[in-house]
Amino acid sequence: MEFAFPWPYSQGEWLAWASALVTIFIGLVAMLTPRLRLTALGRSDVAQHPEALAESRAQLGGFYVGIGIAAILFAQPWVYMALGFGWAVAAIGRILSALFDRALTLRNFGRLLVSAAMAALPLVYAFGIIP
């Protein structure tokens, strides 16, 4: 079986690929510098607990890196769709938090916009809006 790195060719593929690359970067930051990531999230008190650091490395970091690498290596619309849906549901979670947890802050709104953009990039390619 021959394996080749799938390089994006169309504008839509580049958008989806960019979302996967940013997802990998966010995951690597969470894996390699969990204290910095948790402090940036406003959770410097939690960063003193080893369980919180493990959660950042595993769930926040590992999952993001894994799904981003899978999206880039497989380069299939269905995988990009999974990446986009993951980011879209994360955006919905931020909206729910704003509504029910009183998290209607500028920081949360900014992260909502990032999540929505990260969802839109692979989804416009996966659904054929931008080929």
Buried (B, 14 or more C-beta within 10 A) or exposed (E): EEEEEEEBEEEBBBBBBBBBBBBBEBBBBBBEBBBEBBBEBEBEEBBEEEEBBEBBBEEBBBBBBEBBBBBBEEBBBEBBBBBBBBBBEBBBEBBEBBEEEEBEEEEBEEBBEBBBEBBBBBBBBBEEEBE
